[in-house]
Each structure stands twice: as C-alpha cells, then as structure tokens.
C-alpha cells in the first residue's frame, strides 16, 4: 500500500496566528491533493528563535495555545496526519523545547518529538530532548528529526535500527543575513539535500524534508527514495507543497543490507560467510 505525503513550505514568521493561517491553507491543499500525511517546517507554528524574536521572555504562550487548538481542529476537518514544528514548555521557563507536534486525523495529539542535537547557537534558547520518536501511519513507521540533526548519521542509524520506514525531517534553514548567506547558506543548498540522499540510501529509508521558504532559504521541500533518488522536489523560496507516494521499501535495491543489518545489531567484525 502506498502512502501519499505532502512536504510544505511557507515563509515562517514571528506571528503564530499568521503562521496558523498558512498551515491551515496548506492542509486544505494537501487534502485536495489526496495526501494522508503532511509535514511542515521547524517552528512553523511558533516562529523560530532567534530569527523571528531574540528571546522568549515576552513570548505569548496563550496565543500559541490558541492557534495550536485551531490547527488541531483543522487537521480533524481535513482528516490528515500532521507533523508540525513548534515550541513547547519545559521545566526551564527560559529554555523551552524545539519540537515537532504529531497530530492524528481526528486532531488529537499523537505525540511530540523534541529536538535532541541543538546547534551551538540554539543552546541559550532551547532545552534538548532525550528520545527518538516514532509513530505509524497505514503500516509505515515514521521517525522525526529536526534541522541540525541532519549532520549526524547516528540519528538516521538509530531510526533504521528501530524499524522506521521513513524519516520526516523539519528544517528552518533560511532567512540568512547577506554575509552569512555568502559564507554558509549557499553551500548548504547542495550539502543538505545531498546528505539527506546519503542518509536515505545508507539506511534504506524514505526521507521527507520540509523547510521555510523565506528569502535566502537553502533548499525547498523534497522526498527522497530508499535508493537515494529524488522522488519529488519543490522550488526554493516559493510557498507551496510537493507531494509524493511512498511505496514499500522492498521495491528498491538495497546493496548494503547484508552488512547494515549486522552493524545495526552491534557486530562490527568483517563477515567471512559466502553469499
């Protein structure tokens, strides 16, 4: 059975109500396109710290709660699974979680993934999470990762070991200042999608990536197959969505299965067995 997914992008801003307008509109588009699951960027609902606001001392948590409830109702109306970037309260009022909220088609909260590997610039703003998160949609086991975690193959390896079929990866990789864009952002235009393709083929997983479409964003949403091929890709800095049908991994060549399965079990010595 195939699973139709949508990977959305829009210019994520610092106003949760305006962000919710975009999210709800894109959910309508996903439903119209027959999607079962739609993925939004990192901090899509809340806006991203520090790009959209310098600190959280005056953040309006009640406003975020209200728009979260609105999005839950819209997800139920559309009958969609939704993976939505936001922030979540933690035990430290000055350092919330950078999170991905997973909503079921009835609008209920299926769970939440908290970003574990924070970029150095985020450590003053967020408290890291501690656990991977998986949920299942129509037989597909879905893992969740957020932005900076693309740099760590261990994140994808862990999801492969846990039996994931697809990793849903949320980014806010845009809104660079001009100098930072020239120094770093431009290079990531190639590096991030290429690394996602490598993670997909090395772990025999689908990868669905979503990003902000703000000016000087590094890449557009994409869907990568378990053989590393690009199934679908959007247009950078243009709001909208790409959709693709995920199909069973068994339909794709998996040249590393004979060693990867051993490595996932912790065996690193070479095999001498004949094929």
Backbone bond lengths (Angstrom), bond angles and torsions (degrees), N, CA, C in turn:
res aa  C-N    CA-C-N  psi(-1)  N-CA   C-N-CA  omega(-1)  CA-C   N-CA-C  phi
1 X - - - 1.466 - - 1.521 110.01 -
2 X 1.313 118.03 133.73 1.455 122.03 177.61 1.524 111.40 -85.02
3 X 1.313 115.11 157.61 1.461 122.47 177.79 1.517 107.88 -125.97
4 X 1.324 117.40 114.95 1.461 120.45 179.50 1.525 109.42 -85.56
5 X 1.330 115.48 124.72 1.463 121.38 -179.23 1.520 109.51 -120.75
6 X 1.324 115.25 152.03 1.461 122.13 172.55 1.514 109.16 -119.62
7 X 1.332 116.22 136.95 1.466 122.22 175.09 1.523 106.70 -115.14
8 X 1.331 116.48 114.12 1.463 122.05 -170.28 1.518 111.90 -100.32
9 X 1.337 115.85 153.56 1.451 120.80 169.76 1.530 109.40 -142.92
10 X 1.323 114.71 145.04 1.461 121.50 172.95 1.527 106.95 -157.35
11 X 1.327 118.58 166.00 1.477 120.31 -177.59 1.525 111.33 -77.19
12 X 1.312 115.93 84.33 1.467 122.30 -177.89 1.526 109.60 -54.84
13 X 1.336 116.44 130.52 1.460 121.67 -178.54 1.511 112.47 -124.74
14 X 1.311 116.01 -171.49 1.457 121.46 -175.73 1.515 115.25 -91.20
15 X 1.332 117.94 4.86 1.464 122.26 -179.70 1.526 109.22 -108.48
16 X 1.339 119.48 105.21 1.459 120.56 -177.94 1.517 114.01 -56.27
17 X 1.328 118.42 -34.77 1.466 119.92 -179.65 1.530 110.65 -66.15
18 X 1.341 116.94 -42.71 1.464 119.93 177.66 1.522 110.86 -66.38
19 X 1.318 116.53 -38.72 1.462 119.59 175.94 1.524 111.07 -61.61
20 X 1.330 116.97 -40.79 1.465 120.91 179.46 1.526 111.04 -63.01
21 X 1.347 117.04 -36.50 1.472 119.82 175.74 1.524 110.31 -56.99
22 X 1.329 115.89 -46.48 1.464 120.79 -179.64 1.522 111.23 -64.68
23 X 1.304 116.22 -44.27 1.465 120.67 -179.14 1.525 110.85 -60.62
24 X 1.322 117.21 -46.35 1.464 120.26 -178.10 1.526 111.14 -66.09
25 X 1.328 116.99 -39.23 1.465 120.27 177.81 1.526 111.26 -62.96
26 X 1.315 116.53 -41.84 1.458 120.36 -179.83 1.524 111.54 -71.33
27 X 1.324 117.30 -30.74 1.469 119.09 174.27 1.521 110.26 -64.59
28 X 1.321 117.35 -39.23 1.468 119.98 176.04 1.525 110.67 -60.23
29 X 1.346 115.96 -41.73 1.462 119.80 178.79 1.518 111.06 -65.30
30 X 1.326 116.80 -38.69 1.457 120.38 178.88 1.523 111.12 -64.37
31 X 1.320 115.77 -42.97 1.470 119.48 178.05 1.526 110.46 -62.92
32 X 1.338 116.38 -43.19 1.468 119.87 -179.78 1.520 111.26 -62.94
33 X 1.332 116.68 -30.69 1.457 120.53 179.44 1.505 114.37 -86.92
34 X 1.318 117.20 3.28 1.462 120.71 176.49 1.504 115.08 83.29
35 X 1.340 118.11 15.46 1.459 120.56 -179.71 1.524 110.78 -69.83
36 X 1.301 114.61 149.65 1.462 122.10 174.53 1.530 110.85 -102.31
37 X 1.328 115.52 -26.53 1.462 123.32 -175.42 1.519 107.97 -140.38
38 X 1.347 117.48 137.18 1.459 120.68 177.07 1.529 108.67 -132.16
39 X 1.333 115.22 138.37 1.461 122.57 -175.42 1.525 109.05 -116.29
40 X 1.334 116.30 131.55 1.461 122.46 -179.79 1.532 110.25 -112.27
41 X 1.342 117.89 164.68 1.461 120.75 -175.77 1.524 114.15 -67.70
42 X 1.299 114.02 168.75 1.459 122.72 170.76 1.530 109.20 -56.14
43 X 1.331 116.33 135.24 1.474 122.94 177.37 1.523 112.79 55.25
44 X 1.342 116.72 28.13 1.466 120.53 -175.47 1.521 112.69 -60.02
45 X 1.310 117.56 -34.51 1.460 119.90 -177.15 1.524 111.93 -89.71
46 X 1.301 117.20 -45.22 1.465 121.56 -173.98 1.523 113.33 -79.81
47 X 1.349 117.68 -27.01 1.447 121.48 -163.77 1.517 108.99 87.38
48 X 1.330 115.68 154.25 1.467 120.27 -171.17 1.522 111.91 -101.10
49 X 1.329 115.18 129.48 1.465 122.70 171.08 1.526 108.16 -90.43
50 X 1.320 120.56 133.90 1.463 127.95 5.10 1.528 114.22 -97.32
51 X 1.327 118.00 6.04 1.468 119.29 -174.62 1.525 111.99 -63.58
52 X 1.328 118.00 -41.24 1.466 121.13 -174.65 1.523 113.07 -94.41
53 X 1.328 116.90 -26.44 1.461 120.43 174.53 1.527 107.10 -154.04
54 X 1.324 117.86 141.98 1.465 120.71 -169.75 1.519 115.18 -70.13
55 X 1.316 117.82 -28.61 1.459 119.89 178.53 1.518 108.69 -154.20
56 X 1.321 116.00 176.60 1.465 121.17 -174.32 1.529 112.44 -107.65
57 X 1.323 116.95 11.30 1.468 119.62 -176.24 1.518 111.64 -61.11
58 X 1.321 117.55 -32.58 1.462 120.20 -178.06 1.532 111.71 -113.33
59 X 1.308 116.87 17.32 1.466 119.07 -177.70 1.528 110.42 -64.71
60 X 1.329 116.05 138.84 1.468 122.06 -177.13 1.527 109.21 -91.52
61 X 1.312 115.72 89.98 1.463 120.53 -178.00 1.526 111.86 -66.25
62 X 1.322 116.73 -33.83 1.466 119.25 179.85 1.526 110.64 -65.72
63 X 1.314 116.95 -37.57 1.468 119.80 176.45 1.519 110.69 -63.98
64 X 1.325 117.05 -40.55 1.464 119.85 177.74 1.521 110.68 -64.72
65 X 1.325 117.47 -40.03 1.467 120.28 177.36 1.526 111.02 -59.91
66 X 1.330 116.27 -41.19 1.469 119.73 -178.30 1.533 111.29 -65.08
67 X 1.326 116.77 -45.11 1.464 117.82 -177.62 1.526 111.17 -73.65
68 X 1.331 116.96 -27.41 1.466 119.11 174.63 1.520 110.28 -63.40
69 X 1.319 116.01 -41.96 1.458 119.97 177.59 1.534 110.40 -64.02
70 X 1.309 116.71 -38.77 1.471 120.07 177.52 1.527 111.25 -62.30
71 X 1.318 117.17 -43.23 1.466 120.62 179.46 1.522 110.94 -67.05
72 X 1.315 117.23 -36.74 1.472 119.77 176.57 1.529 110.58 -60.76
73 X 1.322 116.06 -42.71 1.467 119.67 178.72 1.522 111.00 -65.18
74 X 1.333 117.08 -38.55 1.457 120.69 178.86 1.520 111.52 -67.65
75 X 1.336 117.19 -36.99 1.462 120.72 176.87 1.524 110.45 -63.47
76 X 1.332 116.33 -40.32 1.467 120.01 178.11 1.522 110.72 -66.60
77 X 1.327 116.91 -40.02 1.462 120.17 179.04 1.527 111.07 -64.18
78 X 1.331 115.94 -38.12 1.460 120.16 -179.31 1.521 112.43 -82.44
79 X 1.334 117.57 -17.23 1.464 121.21 -177.98 1.514 112.56 67.29
80 X 1.344 116.70 39.28 1.459 122.03 -174.89 1.519 112.22 -113.91
81 X 1.334 114.96 148.17 1.457 120.78 159.60 1.526 106.54 -77.61
82 X 1.328 116.83 136.14 1.465 121.81 -176.79 1.529 108.91 -132.95
83 X 1.334 115.43 131.57 1.466 121.36 172.09 1.521 106.53 -115.45
84 X 1.320 115.91 117.53 1.466 121.63 -164.37 1.520 110.73 -131.21
85 X 1.338 116.85 122.03 1.452 120.64 175.81 1.517 111.65 -70.64
86 X 1.340 116.07 138.37 1.456 122.03 179.60 1.517 107.87 -161.85
87 X 1.327 118.09 -171.32 1.455 121.82 169.42 1.518 108.14 -121.23
88 X 1.335 115.85 157.31 1.459 120.77 -175.81 1.522 109.43 -137.84
89 X 1.302 115.90 144.58 1.458 121.03 178.81 1.532 110.42 -61.51
90 X 1.329 114.02 149.60 1.465 120.03 175.45 1.518 108.08 -134.62
91 X 1.325 117.40 -173.80 1.461 120.65 178.00 1.510 113.08 -68.86
92 X 1.339 116.98 -16.49 1.461 122.14 179.00 1.526 108.20 -106.37
93 X 1.331 119.14 109.91 1.470 120.61 -175.06 1.525 113.85 -62.96
94 X 1.320 117.05 -21.33 1.459 120.65 -179.54 1.523 112.79 -91.53
95 X 1.321 116.97 -9.50 1.463 119.99 -177.57 1.534 108.73 -138.00
96 X 1.319 117.21 86.69 1.470 120.08 177.86 1.530 110.43 -74.31
97 X 1.307 115.91 -171.74 1.463 122.11 176.23 1.523 109.73 -96.70
98 X 1.311 115.85 141.71 1.459 122.13 169.08 1.525 105.19 -90.01
99 X 1.318 117.27 111.57 1.459 120.68 -161.28 1.520 113.68 -129.05
100 X 1.321 113.74 162.91 1.464 122.44 169.08 1.524 107.07 -123.02
101 X 1.321 115.68 118.36 1.457 121.64 179.47 1.527 108.35 -90.12
102 X 1.319 116.95 131.71 1.467 122.01 179.02 1.524 108.46 -108.18
103 X 1.341 115.14 116.75 1.458 121.87 -179.29 1.522 109.80 -106.91
104 X 1.325 116.37 135.39 1.459 122.56 176.32 1.527 109.58 -83.64
105 X 1.341 118.19 166.40 1.465 120.75 -177.02 1.524 115.61 -63.13
106 X 1.320 117.45 -12.50 1.468 118.91 173.62 1.524 112.01 -93.72
107 X 1.336 116.60 6.34 1.455 121.22 179.33 1.508 114.94 86.92
108 X 1.318 117.61 -4.90 1.458 120.14 179.70 1.524 110.43 -73.94
109 X 1.325 115.66 155.61 1.460 120.74 177.45 1.523 108.25 -82.77
110 X 1.330 115.36 111.44 1.453 120.43 179.36 1.526 111.44 -75.20
111 X 1.305 115.57 -30.74 1.464 120.48 179.33 1.517 110.19 167.80
112 X 1.340 115.31 -173.49 1.453 120.86 -176.70 1.517 109.29 -148.59
113 X 1.326 114.85 134.75 1.461 120.12 172.77 1.514 108.66 -104.91
114 X 1.331 116.54 131.93 1.458 122.26 176.88 1.519 109.03 -107.19
115 X 1.313 115.76 125.44 1.467 121.88 -178.70 1.524 110.02 -53.45
116 X 1.322 114.96 127.82 1.464 119.58 -174.49 1.526 112.91 -96.57
117 X 1.329 116.89 -41.51 1.460 121.43 -175.62 1.526 108.22 -103.60
118 X 1.319 115.28 96.07 1.463 121.46 -175.60 1.526 110.52 -86.80
119 X 1.321 115.93 141.92 1.458 120.20 171.64 1.529 109.07 -64.10
120 X 1.320 115.71 154.92 1.467 119.56 -177.65 1.521 111.74 -54.61
121 X 1.332 116.58 -39.43 1.469 120.37 -178.31 1.521 112.67 -67.77
122 X 1.327 118.28 -16.62 1.464 121.67 -178.06 1.523 113.51 -90.72
123 X 1.312 117.53 -14.88 1.458 119.77 -170.13 1.521 113.01 -63.53
124 X 1.327 117.60 -28.24 1.462 120.28 178.32 1.520 112.06 -77.27
125 X 1.334 116.94 -14.45 1.457 121.04 -172.76 1.526 113.89 -109.60
126 X 1.323 117.52 -27.29 1.456 120.88 -172.75 1.522 111.90 -130.74
127 X 1.311 113.50 151.62 1.462 121.37 172.55 1.524 107.74 -99.86
128 X 1.330 119.23 130.97 1.460 119.85 -176.09 1.519 113.14 -72.15
129 X 1.325 114.47 151.54 1.459 120.05 170.57 1.512 110.58 -80.14
130 X 1.324 116.51 -176.56 1.468 119.49 -173.69 1.517 114.46 -135.41
131 X 1.341 118.64 -7.36 1.458 118.84 -171.27 1.529 111.08 -137.63
132 X 1.346 116.07 148.75 1.464 118.86 169.89 1.522 109.63 -69.06
133 X 1.313 116.62 167.54 1.454 119.92 178.34 1.518 109.38 -141.14
134 X 1.331 115.75 128.80 1.453 122.14 177.00 1.513 110.11 -127.25
135 X 1.333 115.91 145.91 1.453 121.53 171.44 1.521 107.21 -143.84
136 X 1.314 116.49 164.38 1.465 120.43 -173.35 1.522 111.10 -119.33
137 X 1.319 115.32 133.78 1.465 122.19 175.61 1.526 108.01 -127.49
138 X 1.316 117.11 114.12 1.463 122.44 175.68 1.521 112.38 51.02
139 X 1.324 116.17 41.54 1.450 121.05 176.96 1.517 114.99 88.65
140 X 1.328 118.33 -5.94 1.460 122.22 178.25 1.527 109.04 -97.32
141 X 1.329 115.56 123.37 1.467 120.56 177.37 1.528 108.68 -86.55
142 X 1.335 115.07 121.65 1.467 121.71 -172.18 1.521 110.29 -111.98
143 X 1.319 116.75 123.85 1.454 122.36 171.41 1.522 109.90 -99.36
144 X 1.331 116.79 159.40 1.464 121.69 -176.51 1.528 109.53 -126.97
145 X 1.347 115.80 136.67 1.462 122.59 174.79 1.519 108.16 -137.71
146 X 1.334 116.22 158.79 1.462 120.98 -177.02 1.525 110.62 -131.29
147 X 1.305 115.44 125.62 1.456 128.81 169.02 1.535 113.81 38.53
148 X 1.330 118.94 -106.64 1.463 124.34 -170.95 1.531 112.68 -50.64
149 X 1.308 117.52 -20.55 1.465 120.39 -178.11 1.526 112.74 -68.72
150 X 1.346 117.70 -9.17 1.464 119.53 175.18 1.523 111.58 -62.95
151 X 1.315 117.14 -22.25 1.462 121.24 -176.05 1.529 113.18 -77.32
152 X 1.311 118.04 -7.28 1.459 121.23 -170.86 1.525 110.53 -119.86
153 X 1.341 117.67 105.40 1.466 119.84 -179.93 1.514 112.80 -61.17
154 X 1.344 116.44 -22.00 1.462 119.45 179.87 1.524 112.17 -62.01
155 X 1.331 117.13 -30.87 1.466 120.29 179.13 1.521 110.15 -63.12
156 X 1.313 116.36 -46.95 1.460 120.63 179.97 1.525 111.17 -70.65
157 X 1.324 116.88 -37.65 1.462 120.31 178.85 1.526 110.24 -62.04
158 X 1.324 115.87 -39.65 1.460 119.68 178.84 1.524 110.63 -62.71
159 X 1.324 117.10 -44.11 1.457 119.08 179.02 1.533 111.26 -65.54
160 X 1.321 117.55 -36.04 1.464 119.82 175.62 1.527 110.33 -62.31
161 X 1.321 116.37 -43.30 1.471 120.00 179.37 1.520 111.25 -63.26
162 X 1.339 117.19 -32.57 1.464 121.57 -179.38 1.529 112.89 -83.01
163 X 1.334 116.46 0.33 1.462 120.24 174.65 1.504 115.54 88.29
164 X 1.340 117.95 20.99 1.466 119.89 179.01 1.527 110.69 -67.50
165 X 1.322 115.81 145.94 1.461 122.68 172.37 1.518 111.70 -96.36
166 X 1.327 116.22 -25.75 1.462 121.18 -176.09 1.524 108.76 -149.24
167 X 1.333 116.10 143.12 1.457 121.61 171.10 1.521 107.86 -110.13
168 X 1.314 115.93 125.08 1.462 123.73 177.95 1.522 107.00 -97.37
169 X 1.329 116.61 112.83 1.467 120.58 -171.09 1.524 109.32 -115.08
170 X 1.341 116.04 122.47 1.454 123.41 -176.76 1.528 109.16 -103.47
171 X 1.338 116.76 131.94 1.464 121.24 179.17 1.528 111.32 -125.27
172 X 1.330 115.69 150.02 1.456 122.97 157.07 1.525 104.10 -123.84
173 X 1.314 115.24 88.18 1.456 120.49 -178.06 1.528 107.54 -124.15
174 X 1.314 114.34 78.07 1.456 120.91 -176.61 1.509 110.38 -169.70
175 X 1.330 116.28 -170.61 1.463 122.62 -179.37 1.523 111.72 59.60
176 X 1.326 116.78 32.74 1.459 120.99 177.87 1.536 110.36 -67.56
177 X 1.310 115.74 143.62 1.459 119.81 165.02 1.526 108.26 -67.52
178 X 1.330 116.66 156.45 1.458 120.91 -172.48 1.525 112.68 -55.43
179 X 1.318 117.79 -46.03 1.462 120.04 -178.23 1.519 111.21 -66.51
180 X 1.335 117.13 -41.21 1.461 120.60 179.01 1.519 111.31 -65.88
181 X 1.331 115.67 -33.82 1.469 119.53 177.96 1.523 110.28 -63.93
182 X 1.330 116.12 -45.37 1.459 119.51 179.95 1.521 111.31 -66.85
183 X 1.313 116.41 -37.36 1.459 121.11 -175.99 1.526 112.88 -76.54
184 X 1.334 116.66 -38.40 1.463 120.02 -170.52 1.516 113.76 -132.00
185 X 1.323 117.10 -47.13 1.459 120.29 -170.30 1.506 113.96 -59.87
186 X 1.314 117.01 -43.56 1.459 120.15 -178.54 1.518 111.75 -56.86
187 X 1.316 115.69 -43.43 1.459 119.38 -179.24 1.510 112.87 -63.30
188 X 1.330 116.65 -33.23 1.463 120.13 -178.53 1.524 112.28 -71.41
189 X 1.327 117.16 -15.40 1.466 120.05 176.39 1.526 110.89 -55.66
190 X 1.308 116.85 -35.94 1.460 121.29 178.91 1.518 111.95 -97.75
191 X 1.316 116.27 -38.14 1.459 119.80 -170.35 1.527 112.44 -67.05
192 X 1.342 117.50 -44.75 1.467 118.80 -175.88 1.531 111.93 -66.83
193 X 1.349 120.14 -51.78 1.468 117.79 177.80 1.528 112.80 -60.18
194 X 1.335 117.08 -36.62 1.459 119.36 179.37 1.529 111.28 -65.49
195 X 1.330 116.85 -40.34 1.463 120.42 179.47 1.525 110.79 -67.82
196 X 1.325 116.91 -38.43 1.469 119.67 176.39 1.521 110.32 -61.47
197 X 1.319 117.67 -39.28 1.472 120.75 177.90 1.527 110.22 -65.14
198 X 1.329 116.70 -38.82 1.459 119.87 177.98 1.522 111.16 -65.55
199 X 1.338 116.94 -42.94 1.467 119.72 177.13 1.528 110.61 -60.06
200 X 1.321 116.43 -40.25 1.464 120.03 -178.83 1.519 111.34 -62.67
201 X 1.321 117.02 -50.60 1.467 119.54 -174.75 1.522 111.35 -73.14
202 X 1.329 118.92 -35.03 1.465 120.50 -179.24 1.524 112.02 -70.12
203 X 1.336 116.28 -27.23 1.463 120.51 -177.50 1.525 113.00 -111.47
204 X 1.338 116.73 0.33 1.467 122.70 179.03 1.530 110.50 54.49
205 X 1.332 114.60 55.68 1.456 123.73 -178.11 1.522 109.99 -128.55
206 X 1.314 116.50 152.58 1.450 120.83 161.61 1.525 107.94 -76.68
207 X 1.323 117.25 147.41 1.462 122.14 173.43 1.528 108.12 -130.18
208 X 1.319 115.44 126.42 1.467 122.03 177.21 1.521 107.23 -116.34
209 X 1.343 116.68 118.91 1.451 121.31 -177.51 1.523 112.31 -115.32
210 X 1.329 116.52 139.33 1.460 122.93 177.59 1.518 108.69 -128.20
211 X 1.340 117.09 146.57 1.461 120.84 -176.84 1.526 109.73 -146.33
212 X 1.323 116.16 160.38 1.458 120.40 171.63 1.525 110.04 -65.91
213 X 1.326 116.96 152.79 1.465 120.38 177.19 1.527 111.40 -105.87
214 X 1.323 117.77 16.85 1.466 119.78 178.48 1.526 111.14 -60.00
215 X 1.327 115.41 160.90 1.459 120.56 178.32 1.525 110.27 -53.92
216 X 1.324 115.60 142.89 1.449 123.88 -177.19 1.524 111.11 57.54
217 X 1.331 115.40 44.64 1.466 120.38 168.06 1.525 107.51 -85.90
218 X 1.322 115.82 147.10 1.461 119.95 -170.20 1.525 113.41 -79.54
219 X 1.321 118.15 -25.91 1.463 119.86 -176.54 1.516 108.89 -164.52
220 X 1.320 114.71 165.86 1.465 122.57 179.00 1.528 109.53 -100.52
221 X 1.342 117.29 168.28 1.466 119.53 176.11 1.530 111.60 -56.67
222 X 1.327 115.01 151.98 1.466 119.86 -179.46 1.521 110.03 -151.58
223 X 1.319 114.48 160.32 1.461 122.48 172.39 1.524 106.77 -129.65
224 X 1.334 116.27 124.09 1.458 122.06 -177.83 1.528 109.53 -114.42
225 X 1.324 115.25 136.92 1.466 121.87 -178.81 1.539 111.53 -79.80
226 X 1.323 117.37 165.43 1.469 120.34 177.11 1.527 114.35 -65.05
227 X 1.341 118.17 -14.75 1.465 120.08 175.15 1.518 111.95 -94.31
228 X 1.333 117.48 7.15 1.456 122.35 177.86 1.514 114.70 89.54
229 X 1.318 118.51 -6.36 1.457 121.11 178.51 1.514 112.13 -75.64
230 X 1.319 116.43 152.10 1.465 121.89 178.98 1.520 108.82 -87.91
231 X 1.320 116.21 115.03 1.462 121.90 179.34 1.523 111.37 -79.75
232 X 1.338 116.48 -36.79 1.466 120.82 -179.26 1.517 108.62 -158.89
233 X 1.338 115.66 149.37 1.467 120.79 177.19 1.520 108.52 -151.62
234 X 1.330 115.64 144.38 1.451 120.96 179.60 1.513 111.96 -92.19
235 X 1.324 114.84 -167.32 1.457 122.05 179.46 1.520 108.64 -107.97
236 X 1.299 116.63 126.89 1.454 122.01 -176.42 1.535 111.11 -59.85
237 X 1.341 114.97 139.18 1.464 123.96 176.05 1.522 113.47 64.36
238 X 1.313 117.00 23.76 1.461 120.82 177.08 1.522 109.00 -127.56
239 X 1.333 116.35 117.85 1.461 120.73 -178.59 1.519 110.39 -59.51
240 X 1.309 115.79 143.61 1.457 120.62 179.16 1.516 111.07 152.98
241 X 1.316 114.89 -153.16 1.458 119.74 -173.05 1.519 110.03 -154.34
242 X 1.328 115.67 145.00 1.457 120.41 167.16 1.522 107.34 -109.65
243 X 1.316 116.10 146.42 1.461 121.20 178.15 1.512 109.90 -127.62
244 X 1.309 115.31 148.84 1.458 120.83 179.24 1.515 109.15 -153.87
245 X 1.312 115.81 155.20 1.458 122.12 176.70 1.522 109.23 -98.58
246 X 1.325 115.99 115.49 1.457 120.04 173.59 1.522 108.14 -78.59
247 X 1.318 115.94 135.32 1.456 121.18 178.25 1.523 108.64 -120.33
248 X 1.333 118.85 165.30 1.464 120.57 -176.38 1.524 112.53 -56.06
249 X 1.332 115.49 141.79 1.460 120.85 -177.79 1.523 112.43 -63.30
250 X 1.312 116.27 -23.68 1.464 119.67 -178.41 1.526 112.11 -61.04
251 X 1.310 117.54 -17.42 1.450 120.22 -179.55 1.516 114.12 -81.51
252 X 1.350 118.35 0.48 1.460 122.24 -175.36 1.521 110.97 -119.94
253 X 1.320 115.54 144.37 1.457 121.11 176.80 1.519 110.25 -60.44
254 X 1.329 115.57 136.76 1.459 121.44 -179.73 1.526 108.40 -132.14
255 X 1.331 115.89 82.32 1.452 120.71 -173.81 1.509 115.20 -70.60
256 X 1.324 118.77 -14.58 1.470 120.36 -177.17 1.526 113.58 -106.34
257 X 1.323 117.09 7.49 1.470 119.41 -174.29 1.515 112.74 -58.65
258 X 1.351 117.73 -39.41 1.458 119.79 -173.08 1.523 112.20 -64.67
259 X 1.342 119.09 -32.22 1.461 121.23 176.00 1.524 112.06 -93.73
260 X 1.329 117.41 -36.27 1.458 119.09 -175.13 1.522 111.40 -60.91
261 X 1.318 117.90 -41.99 1.455 120.46 -178.70 1.523 111.02 -62.17
262 X 1.339 117.24 -37.33 1.466 120.81 176.93 1.523 110.42 -67.89
263 X 1.336 115.97 -43.24 1.454 120.00 -178.89 1.530 111.57 -64.49
264 X 1.315 116.75 -37.88 1.455 119.73 178.41 1.525 111.89 -64.44
265 X 1.308 116.11 -25.74 1.472 120.63 177.71 1.517 111.86 -87.17
266 X 1.348 117.70 1.24 1.456 121.40 175.89 1.510 115.51 94.28
267 X 1.328 117.78 4.66 1.458 121.05 -179.62 1.524 108.84 -92.69
268 X 1.351 116.96 117.43 1.454 120.45 -177.16 1.526 113.14 -111.93
269 X 1.323 118.06 -2.29 1.456 119.95 178.48 1.526 109.51 -76.57
270 X 1.343 117.54 149.91 1.463 119.72 -179.09 1.522 111.74 -67.74
271 X 1.327 115.46 147.20 1.447 119.29 177.36 1.519 109.30 -90.74
272 X 1.317 114.88 143.75 1.472 120.66 177.10 1.527 110.33 -111.42
273 X 1.328 115.34 4.16 1.462 118.69 -178.23 1.520 110.72 -69.25
274 X 1.312 115.81 141.80 1.466 120.40 174.74 1.528 108.79 -74.41
275 X 1.335 117.06 150.95 1.471 118.85 177.70 1.514 110.78 -68.14
